[in-house]
Amino acid sequence: MSPAAPKVHPSALIEAGVVLGEGTQVWDGVHIRRDARIGRSCIIGEKSYIAYQVVIGDFVKINASVYICAGVVIEDFCMLSAHTVFTNDRFPRAGNRELSGLESSDPTADTLLTRVCRGTTIGANATIGPGLVLGAFSMVGMGSVVTRDLAPHALVVGNPARRVGWVCTCGQPLDRSGEAPPVECALACERCGRSFVLGPAGLRES
């Protein structure tokens, strides 16, 4: 069987150099900037924006009106819910330093890179600060503002986001204290049966 060709809505704007993996679907009003790379079997929801040279892995779900700025890498199996916004500039200004015109939109020394690791879920209306790493299978609650790196499997909520628990690879909460205890303890997922160890270094699958 031949690979499924990407499906692109007629109203989507796809710039030069963009790579779309097999089976990926791009819906109405999407704008993907030059040289972005999107893996296979992804869904890019309506009116989302993906900046130039952004890298997106395989099996990624991007809901409606998501804004992904330059310098962001999204790994496999991530979910970005509606109206998620990424940022990449520590000191944003409209004007340049000389106040002689607009500041360049090209990357500078103040442009920070963000990585969303494998399996992460970001809830609707969340904002992700610049220069962060969201650990594998972490989960960001809706409306949260993330300003610090997230440990793998961490569940965070609020503004600024704080850790309130740990979640399984399948998304089921495993612990709702958010603490990393001094002594390791075993946890099991009631939903899928995976086993984990929670300790000072965080949560890991056993």
C-alpha distance (Angstrom), angle and dihedral (degrees) to the residues before:
residue distance angle dihedral
M1 . . .
S2 3.81 . .
P3 3.83 118.8 .
A4 3.80 115.4 -92.0
A5 3.78 111.7 -105.9
P6 3.82 118.1 -124.2
K7 3.81 114.0 -92.8
V8 3.82 114.8 -135.3
H9 3.81 123.8 -176.4
P10 3.82 112.6 -126.4
S11 3.81 91.6 -119.6
A12 3.82 94.3 55.3
L13 3.82 117.9 106.0
I14 3.80 112.2 -139.2
E15 3.81 114.4 -178.9
A16 3.79 128.5 -149.1
G17 3.79 119.0 -68.8
V18 3.81 96.2 21.2
V19 3.80 114.0 144.7
L20 3.81 119.0 -152.3
G21 3.80 119.7 -170.1
E22 3.77 123.9 -131.8
G23 3.78 115.4 -75.2
T24 3.82 94.4 13.2
Q25 3.82 115.8 143.7
V26 3.81 123.0 -148.7
W27 3.79 114.7 -168.7
D28 3.80 135.1 -154.8
G29 3.77 122.3 -51.5
V30 3.80 94.9 8.6
H31 3.83 117.1 148.0
I32 3.82 117.9 -158.4
R33 3.80 115.1 -176.4
R34 3.79 128.1 -140.1
D35 3.80 121.6 -60.0
A36 3.81 95.8 3.6
R37 3.81 112.9 149.9
I38 3.79 121.6 -146.0
G39 3.81 122.9 -177.5
R40 3.77 131.5 -136.2
S41 3.80 129.1 -63.2
C42 3.81 94.5 12.9
I43 3.81 127.2 146.7
I44 3.81 118.5 -142.9
G45 3.80 107.8 -166.6
E46 3.78 126.2 -139.3
K47 3.80 120.6 -69.9
S48 3.81 94.2 6.9
Y49 3.81 120.4 146.0
I50 3.81 124.3 -144.5
A51 3.81 115.9 -173.5
Y52 3.79 127.9 -137.7
Q53 3.81 118.6 -66.8
V54 3.81 93.8 5.4
V55 3.81 111.1 152.9
I56 3.82 120.5 -143.1
G57 3.80 123.7 -179.1
D58 3.80 132.5 -144.3
F59 3.82 127.9 -61.0
V60 3.82 94.6 16.0
K61 3.82 122.1 156.8
I62 3.79 116.2 -151.2
N63 3.80 113.1 -178.7
A64 3.81 127.7 -154.4
S65 3.81 123.7 -50.6
V66 3.80 98.0 6.2
Y67 3.83 116.3 160.9
I68 3.81 115.7 -149.7
C69 3.80 112.6 -179.9
A70 3.81 128.8 -159.4
G71 3.79 116.5 -71.4
V72 3.80 96.8 39.5
V73 3.81 124.8 126.8
I74 3.81 119.1 -167.7
E75 3.80 114.9 -166.1
D76 3.84 128.2 -151.5
F77 3.82 124.0 -58.0
C78 3.81 96.0 13.4
M79 3.80 123.7 146.9
L80 3.81 122.4 -149.9
S81 3.79 109.8 -170.9
A82 3.80 125.8 -147.4
H83 3.81 118.1 -57.2
T84 3.81 95.7 8.0
V85 3.82 108.7 160.9
F86 3.81 127.9 -159.2
T87 3.81 124.7 -161.7
N88 3.81 130.3 -163.2
D89 3.82 110.0 178.0
R90 3.82 124.4 86.0
F91 3.82 95.6 -164.9
P92 3.82 108.2 27.2
R93 3.80 119.7 -172.9
A94 3.78 132.0 161.7
G95 3.82 93.7 -140.5
N96 3.80 127.6 59.5
R97 3.80 121.9 -114.0
E98 3.81 92.8 -93.6
L99 3.82 91.5 47.6
S100 3.78 88.4 -130.0
G101 3.78 95.6 122.2
L102 3.76 145.6 -32.0
E103 3.79 121.1 -33.9
S104 3.79 112.6 -108.7
S105 3.79 117.2 -97.2
D106 3.80 90.5 -147.1
P107 3.83 118.9 104.4
T108 3.81 116.3 -83.4
A109 3.80 136.6 178.5
D110 3.80 87.0 -80.3
T111 3.81 93.7 56.4
L112 3.79 107.2 104.5
L113 3.80 126.2 -158.8
T114 3.80 123.8 -126.9
R115 3.81 127.9 -160.7
V116 3.80 123.8 -162.4
C117 3.78 104.3 -161.5
R118 3.79 128.2 -140.9
G119 3.78 117.7 -58.9
T120 3.81 97.8 5.5
T121 3.82 119.8 152.3
I122 3.81 121.9 -153.4
G123 3.81 116.1 -165.7
A124 3.79 126.5 -132.6
N125 3.81 118.6 -71.1
A126 3.81 93.8 10.4
T127 3.80 121.3 148.9
I128 3.81 121.0 -147.0
G129 3.81 117.6 -155.3
P130 3.81 123.6 -137.2
G131 3.79 126.4 -82.7
L132 3.80 98.7 18.4
V133 3.79 137.7 140.0
L134 3.79 116.3 -145.7
G135 3.80 104.5 -158.3
A136 3.78 123.3 -126.2
F137 3.82 115.1 -71.6
S138 3.80 92.8 1.1
M139 3.81 117.3 150.0
V140 3.81 127.7 -143.1
G141 3.80 116.8 -158.4
M142 3.79 120.3 -128.2
G143 3.78 115.3 -81.8
S144 3.81 93.8 14.0
V145 3.81 124.4 145.0
V146 3.80 110.2 -143.8
T147 3.81 114.6 -154.4
R148 3.83 101.8 158.6
D149 3.79 138.2 48.3
L150 3.80 115.3 -84.6
A151 3.79 124.7 -133.8
P152 3.80 117.3 -127.3
H153 3.83 111.9 -81.3
A154 3.84 92.3 9.6
L155 3.81 118.3 149.5
V156 3.81 111.6 -148.5
V157 3.81 133.9 -179.8
G158 3.78 138.9 171.1
N159 3.80 141.5 36.1
P160 2.93 107.2 -42.7
A161 3.80 90.9 20.5
R162 3.80 115.5 -117.0
R163 3.77 129.7 -171.9
V164 3.80 113.0 -101.1
G165 3.79 101.5 164.7
W166 3.77 150.2 -23.3
V167 3.81 126.8 -95.8
C168 3.78 135.7 -154.1
T169 3.78 124.3 -116.1
C170 3.83 86.2 -101.5
G171 3.83 91.6 53.1
Q172 3.81 99.4 -105.6
P173 3.85 113.9 136.7
L174 3.81 112.4 -110.5
D175 3.81 100.7 179.0
R176 3.80 130.0 11.4
S177 3.79 100.3 -164.8
G178 3.79 95.7 78.6
E179 3.77 90.0 -146.4
A180 3.80 128.3 132.4
P181 3.83 101.5 -139.9
P182 3.82 121.3 -142.3
V183 3.80 91.3 -124.2
E184 3.80 123.3 51.3
C185 3.79 118.3 -111.6
A186 3.80 133.1 -176.1
L187 3.80 122.8 -113.8
A188 3.79 130.2 -175.3
C189 3.78 129.4 -162.3
E190 3.80 113.7 -120.3
R191 3.79 90.5 -157.7
C192 3.81 105.2 50.1
G193 3.82 104.7 7.2
R194 3.80 98.1 -120.1
S195 3.82 115.9 151.9
F196 3.80 125.3 -135.0
V197 3.79 141.4 179.4
L198 3.82 118.9 -138.7
G199 3.80 117.5 -162.1
P200 3.80 145.2 129.5
A201 3.80 91.5 -53.9
G202 3.81 92.6 51.8
L203 3.79 130.0 -111.8
R204 3.79 125.9 -23.8
E205 3.78 133.6 171.3
S206 3.81 112.9 -109.5
